[in-house]
Amino acid sequence: MSKYFFSFFLVLLINFQLSTQENEIDSILIKKIYGVRIGLDISKQIRMFTEDYKGLSIYSDLQVKEDIFVVFEIGNDNKTINNENISSKVNGSYYKFGLNYNFYKNLPGLNNEIYFGLRYGISSFASELLSFKVYDIDNNWNNESIVVNRKFNNLNAGWIELILGFNAEISKNIFMGISLRVNRIINQKTPANFTNFFIPGFNKVTENNNFGTGITYNLIYQIPILRR
């Protein structure tokens, strides 16, 4: 995943610089456009090629002040987990809401962003334990998988996210963006005699650690509403 991150960041940085250079002279004459922005997190489509995973995430924001955006995200994750001891599936939906603060000072007429963000996320999901192997030093179980196919429904979790992000306007009303996220679980409902290895919207969960990380690559379109 890291190679996709660096490639995407490089392309975004080049577009950011070109956008600044091309508009530096003429931007004073251009009025700023305000509107609702809707986007797609394409990191999930990239993951479909590298993992046993399916997902979709839609991003939306609205600028309420010069540097402040109200943000809403909604999505779905379907993840199969296979390791040397456990095989399981997780499927569920989530939504996140919060704010972005853009601390990058644009030249007049430009709409690029470097921002801090804060989100609260809520997820509802189901988990299924497909099979497992007994941890057996003496190998009395012959190290064979035991098929279970046991489902755990009505699971949920809540968490907060701190975000550092970057959006560049690559064409009129079209933006590309990337964000780095640090998450902390506030609460989660775990299955009886089992645990959550993955929470939709939060990503991987590790034992005795409430923190997680994530990366998003966004392609965003702005629906123009107001020009001033």
Secondary structure, 3 states (H helix, E strand, C coil): CHHHHHHHHHHHHHHHHHHHHHHCCCHHHCCCEEEEEEEEECHHHHHHHHCCEEEEEEEEEEEEECCEEEEEEEEEEEEEEECCCEEEEEEEEEEEEEEEEECCCCCCCCCCEEEEEEEEEEEEEEEEEEEECCCCCCCCCCCCCEEEEEEEEEEEEEEEEEEEEEEEEEECCEEEEEEEEEEEEEEECCCCCCCCCEECCCEECECCECEEEEEEEEEEEEEEEEEC
